[in-house]
Amino acid sequence: MQFRLFSFALIILNCMEYSNCQAPSHRWRRNKRASYGAYPICKGCSVCSRDNGCVNCQPKLFLFLRRERMRQYGECLQHCPAGYYGMRSPEVNMCSRCRIDNCESCFSKDFCTKCKAGFYLHKARCYEKCPEGFAPLEDTMECGEGCEVGQWSEWGACTRRNKTCGYKWGLETRTRHIVKKPPKDTIPCPTIAESRMCKMAMRHCRRGGSAKHPSKEEKKKKKKKQRLRFRAHNQHTDHLAAVRSSQNRATISHLLYMDDIKLYAKSERDIDSLIHTTRIYSTDIGMRNVANGNLEQATRKAATAKYLQRVRQVLRSQLNGKNKSWAINSYALPVIRYPAGIIRWPKEEIQTTDVKTRKLLTMHGGFHPKSSTLRLYASRKEGGRGLVSVRATIQDETSEIHKYIKDKAPTDGVLSECLRQWGTDDEVLEEEPSWEDKPLHGMYHRNITEVADLKKSYQWLERAGLKDSTEALILAAQEQALSTRAIEAQIYHTRQDPRCRLCKEAPETVQHITAGCKMLAGKAYMERHNQVAGIVYRNICAEYGLETPRSKWETPPKVVENDRAKILWDFQIQTDRMVMANQPDIVVVDKEQRRAVVDVAIPSDGSIRRKEHEKLEKYQGLREELEKAWKVKATVVPVVIGALGP
């Protein structure tokens, strides 16, 4: 018993002696909680906990809850990892797990971008087998459009060794044509011909391989063909006689239209020669590939699919916004323009095609979903995007053809008769309101109409060469299409408080964010002001041959000078009389006894004229003091640029 007590005492002493070694281990565990990998856990956090990691993230970052065994902590990431998608909200941006079955990577909760191994992607969903009408593409693991074929023809004659008699059993065949070939040669087409066994009507043949006695049905068909041939011959003769006898007026009969083709000849030998020639030309132009049935519908469908394919090809390119609009107008729209004046296009199909075009633009970031569709189709000189709609293309092409018929009708008898019977009155379209008259979309245009030059204000759309996504964002801000708190409260009615999330005072509108929030005035507005003033400063230095800063982010020197001029940047000027405004942005001292005071301002778009007068009055005292001290004439040049563009 004593030995056991002694052993227990030694154990306690050993623990007391080595108690200092436990502290580093505890600190190491705590340090392990505070960091993960090579980067700190709290990087990018606005609120961070030592044990739980990030609780809230900075703007534009996503909060991701990472699980490590029994522990969970938050991280702020710029992009969500695979298997998650970013979901933005006014409170916090979260990374949510993809809930789509068999999806490895997704864009949203209902849009999968990549499937797991062994599954094919089709319309943002994952399938073990592609749906009917689509074929699997093994290289991309997607379901591509399969081969589209027409309807089966009637069963042919029962033959064997090219004979319709002499045997008991034969084969009858039917065929179908390929309407649309697959986009890739790797997708096979279904069979276009099939045969089946049949029982021949005549087992015994006479010389020449035909039956001894033709059946009643064959006799009826032969007589019917003879009557039709005789009737066609008489109609053709009457038509020629009518045309010859009519000098001032043409006669339109059924011969103006062709079901398939009509051939006339003097003898049977000549008709065989015409048939042979027609077969050669029909093969060359691919007549057998024409779909059976309604040719207009098949042509419209093929033209629309080709047009949308070219639009996707343009939007995937690296062209800027202006060149993408030109490419769609000159590369994609001609597919619609070519058959537009010949084939009738229903209004529903035209509207659907325009909607699909705008949807593709939105998916590729080239058009804001709440932006003005009327402005999208306006010219760039008038502040639009310069895109031509399918509706306008079809209407213009149809009007041009109608105009041609009206102009040529006096000298062409057939066209004059067509004009008399059917007319060529163009369809009167409903006049759509202009985007400038819209309450929200046209607010920016109305504000700058009286205070700025519209032509120069919209020059950036033609000369800047911005990306289509940048153009879409700027125009959406001008049209009040961005989802601010004021829009959510007053338009969408999804929020009650319209006040700004930063200053908590004025309603959060686009004008308030760009030029009216006092919380942004100290840093964001000042950085924007300095960047604009820096551009003006570099242009002035280049005009006088002075050295400019190498980088646009570099702060210009206070004074630069050569034998032609001296440029002062943000320089405080000493005067005899105290002047409150004595530190303009730029002072240009020309050696030819000319002086200029330049100051930059970026107010809201409706305050451009007021801000310009304010700058002139503000530096009036400094101008007078400079003229007295330097004995020269000074000029105040206010550079006022609206926050949204002009």
DALIN-V833002 format. One record per run of one state. SS is the DSSP state (~ for helix, > for strand, _ for the rest). FROM is the first residue (numbers start at 1). TO is the last residue. If there is no record, write none. Layout:
SS FROM TO
SS FROM TO
This chain:
_ 1 1
~ 2 17
_ 18 20
~ 21 34
> 35 36
_ 37 38
> 39 40
_ 41 44
> 45 49
_ 50 52
> 53 57
_ 58 61
> 62 68
_ 69 70
> 71 77
_ 78 83
> 84 87
_ 88 93
> 94 97
_ 98 102
> 103 108
_ 109 110
> 111 115
_ 116 119
> 120 122
_ 123 124
> 125 127
_ 128 133
> 134 137
_ 138 141
> 142 145
_ 146 147
> 148 149
_ 150 158
> 159 160
_ 161 162
> 163 163
_ 164 164
> 165 165
_ 166 168
> 169 175
_ 176 177
> 178 180
_ 181 192
> 193 199
_ 200 201
> 202 202
_ 203 204
> 205 205
_ 206 210
> 211 211
_ 212 215
~ 216 245
_ 246 253
~ 254 256
_ 257 267
~ 268 284
_ 285 286
~ 287 289
_ 290 294
~ 295 315
_ 316 320
~ 321 340
_ 341 346
~ 347 363
_ 364 372
~ 373 376
_ 377 379
~ 380 382
_ 383 389
~ 390 411
_ 412 412
~ 413 421
_ 422 434
~ 435 437
_ 438 442
~ 443 449
_ 450 453
~ 454 457
_ 458 459
~ 460 463
_ 464 467
~ 468 478
_ 479 484
~ 485 492
_ 493 498
> 499 499
_ 500 506
> 507 507
_ 508 509
~ 510 515
_ 516 517
~ 518 521
_ 522 523
~ 524 544
_ 545 558
> 559 561
_ 562 564
> 565 569
_ 570 585
> 586 590
_ 591 593
> 594 601
_ 602 604
~ 605 618
_ 619 619
~ 620 630
_ 631 632
> 633 640
_ 641 646
